[in-house]
Amino acid sequence: MAKRHATPVFFMDSPLVPSPPPSPTSTVVFARHETFHPRFGWLKKGFDAASADPDLFLREDAPLQLGVGKNMVKSIRYWCTAFKILADDRPTSPLLTNLLKDEGWDPYLEDPASLWLLHWFLLKPPCTATTWAFSFYQLTSTEFTAESLLHDLQGYRDSIAPRIADSSLRKDISCFLRMYAKQPVNRKGKGGAEEALDCPFAELGLIQNVGLGALESGSRRYRFVVGPKLSLPPEIIVYTALDYASAQGNQMGSVPLMKVLFDPYSPGLALKLTENSLIDAITQVNRLIPTIRLEDLAGRMTLAYDSPPRTLAQQVLGQYYTP
């Protein structure tokens, strides 16, 4: 069972800011999820299946072996790839293998921290969920509707892949919102808690439903939650910051907190962090791992470290899952 931590209190202190265009290393991918968001058990199911037989997803009896429909097989395969659990239908991430194997850290994703970790893996480059990356990294407002998101996404689509149909964008937006926002109950009694049962990532509380009276008009509003999240441990925040620093080539030394918070494909945008929440997380982790610390360099707060950040990132996760 994964270790659970008391949650610190954070304070909202900085707004979202516009981010530059997405990284060119990301692949443009729309609507490959077969309209299904990742459901409870799917990522573990896909990992186990590929570990036992990497060719299973291509076999005619894959639906029987996995116990799901044909389209769901395609969706499980896509999501396992998008979360970087699999590549070419084979487990390739030692870290996620440590998480999901039967004797691993949290194979059934019972700890919300594991969902946060997977959320980061989904969004960090190379990202193969373009609507997801656009929504977290490109939207300049914390509040939006499905219609406004479609409009903005159409403009982005037109600049990178104009042949992609609007129907694919709409499928992505519907899937994205069902994945992260808890759905209200409609007049027929559907949705709400029943819908949330299949949406593990809705537990993260990253997107809130607001304007509940606008359901019939189709203008329901949503809001990114910037600031404290009750289920987000400081170790996961610091892990993502170090992982980001490593990807940027900052192998020794430090990285400015403003880059961690607001740069393209940064954890600050992916996790909707504020400066106070990032500082608080680093301060707490520093008590356990002194080589990770805050420093003030010429008036700029930085995340400083004495070892390669990827090595320290792994140490932070080990401290959380196997203290």
N, C-alpha and C positions, 0 to 999 in steps of 0.2 A: 504494500500500500504506500502511495506517495506521501511524503511529509506535508503537513498542512501548517501554515503559519498564521499568526495573528496579523490582521491587516492594519497598517498604519493609516492615519488620517492625513490626507493631502488637501491642498487648497488650490482652487482654480486661480491661475495667475497670468495666462497669456493666451491670445486667440490663435486660431489657425491662420496661416498666411499662405498666399499663393505659392505653389511649387513650380519649378521649371518643368519642361516636357519630360515624359518618362524616359528611363534609360534605354538606349538603343539595343542593349543586350536582351531586352525582353521580347518574346515572340508574340505577335498579334494573334490572339485566339478568342473567338466568340462562339458561344452556344454549343459547346461540345459536351455539356453535362446531361443532355437528353431531358432537360427541364427538371432534373432532380438535384436538390442540394445534398451535401453529404449528410447521411443519416447516422444515427447511433449504431455503432458496430461495423459500419461499412469500411472504415479505414483499416481496422484490425482484420476484418474479413479479407480484404484485398491483400494486405501484407502477408497474412498466413498463407493464402492461396498461392501467391507468387513465390513465397519462400519454398513451398513444397513442390510447385510445378510452374516455372516461369512461362510455359506455353498454354496455361489453362485458359487465359482470356481469349485465345484464338480458337479454342476447341468448340465443336458444336454442342457438347454437353456441358459447357460452362454454366448455363442457367441452372441445370440440375445440380451441378456440383456446389454452386454457391447458394442455391435455394432462393433465387430471385429471377425476375423476368429478363428477357434478352436486352431490353433497353437499359435496365438497371445494371447489368454486367458492364455495358459500355460506360455507364456513369461512374461506377466504382473504379474502373480502370482509369478513367480520366482524372477523377479526384485524387487517386493515389499518386498519379503522375504530377498533378498540379501542386500537391502538397510536398512534392519531392521525396515521397516515401519510396517510390519506384522510378526507375529509368529503364526503358526498353524491357518493361515487365519484370525487372529484377530489383530487389532491395539494394540500394546503393549508398544510403546514408548510415554510417555507423551510429550516429547519434540517435536517429529515429529508430534504428534497429534496437538500440538499448532501451528505447522508450516502449516499443510495441511487442517485442518478443515475449513469449509466455512468462519467462522469469525476469522480465524487464522492469523498468522503473514504474510504469503505469500503463500496462498493456490494454486495459479496458477504458482508459481515459476517464477515470473516476475523479481525478483532481482537475479542477478548472485551469490550473496552471499549465497543464498539458495542452489544453485547447488554445491557450494564448501562444504557447510555443509553436503549435501547428499553424495558427493564424499568421505568425511571423514567417514561417517557412513558405506559406502560400504566397505571400506578398513580396518577399525579397527576390531580387533578380537571380536567375531569369524567371520572370513571372509569366505563366501561361493561362492566366485568367484576366484578360485585358480589362473587362468592365470593373472587376474588383480593384485592380491597380489604379484605374482612372478615378474611381469613386473615392478611394482613400487618399490618393496622392495629388489629384488634380482639382477636385472641387474646392472652390475658394470660399464657400459659405458652409457653415455648420448645419444649416437647415435647407431642406430640399423636398420636392415632391417627385413621384415617379415620372411625371411629365417633364419637369425641369431637368431631371437627370437625363432623360432621353434626349432632350434638346441639346444639352451640353455634349453628350456622348456622340450624337450625330455629327456635331462639328468636329470632334476629335476623329471619328471614323472617316469623315470625308478627307481628312488630311493624311491618313495613313493607309486606309484600305477602303476606298469608296465603293467597291463592289459588294461589300457586306450589306445584306438586306436589313431594313429596319426591323423586320420580324425577329431576326437574331438578337438585335439589341434589346427588344422588348422581352424576349425569353431570358436574357441575362439579367435584366433589371428585376424581373419577377423573382428569379432564383436568388439573386443577391439579397433582396429585401426579406424573403422568407428565411434566408439563412441567418441573418443578423438581427432582424427586428421581430419581436414577439407579435404575433398576429392577433387582431381583435376578433371577437365573436361576431358573426354576421346574423342576420335575421333568422336564418335557418338553423342557428345554433352551431355552425361549423367554424373552425378556426380556433383562435385563442389557445387555451392550454392544450387542446387536442393536437393542434398543429405544432405547438412547441415541443411536444414529445419527440418528434422526429428531427428537431433542429438543435443539436448540441451547442452550436456556436451562438445561438440566441442567448445562452446563459451568460455570455461575456458582457452583455449590456452595452455594446458599442454603439448601437443605434436605437433610439427611442421613437415610438409612435407618438405623434402629437396631432392636435386638431382632429379628435376622434369623430366629431360630428360631420366630417366631410366625406364619409365613406361612399355614399351614393353618387356624389358629384365627381368622384374619381380624382380628387385633389388632396388626398390624405397627405399630411406633412410628416416628414421624418427629420430627426436631428441626431447628428453625431454627438456622442457624449465625450466631451473634452475634460480631462482631469481625472479625479479618483475613480477607480474601479475596485469594488470590494474583493474581487477574485484574482486580482493581478498582483502577484508577489514581487518584492523588490529584486529577487534573484532573476526573475524572467526579464524584467526591465534592463538590468545590468547585462544579462546575457546578450540581449538584442543589441545593446549599445556596443559591446565589444565585438560581436559578430559583424556589425556594420563597420566599425573601425578597421577590422581585419580586411574586409572587402574593399575598403578604400585605400588599402596599402599602408596604413599607419601601423607598422609592425612593432615599433617601440616608441615610447614617449607619451603622446596625449592627443586628444581630439576635442575641439571646442564643443561645448554643450549645444550651442546654436546650430551646429551642423547636425548633431544627433537628433535635434528636435525638428528641424525644418528643411533639411536638404532633401533632394529627390530620393525616394526609396529609403528614407530614414525611419528608424523605429518611432521617432516622435510623431510622425504622421500616421504610421501604420497602427500604433497603439493609442493614438490621440492623447499624447502626454502633454503635460505642462512643465515649465522649468522647475517649479517647486517639487513636483512628483518625481522628476528625474534626479534632482539633488537629494531628496529624501531617500530614494532607493540606493543611490551610490553610498550615501552616508551609512545606511544600515549594513550594506554588504561589506564596507570597509572594516566594520567591527569584527568580521569573521576572516576577511582576506585583506590584510593591510596593504598589499601591493596594488590594490585598486583603490583610488582615492580621488578627491576633488582638489584641484589646484587653481589658484588665481594667477594667470599669466598676463601681465600688462593690462589688468582690468577685465580680462575675459575668463570666465569660469570654464574649466576644462575637466574632462575625465582623463586622469593620468594613470599609467600602468608601467610596471617595470619588466614585464615579460611579454612575449607575443600575445596579442589580444585573443587569438583563437584558442591558445592553450589556457588562458585565464577564463575564457568563456566556458570551456568544458569543465574547469574546476568549479565555477559558480554553479553549474547545473548539478555536478556531483555533490556539492555541498547541500543543495536543496533536496535532491531525491534520495541521497544515501549519506546523511550526515554522520 
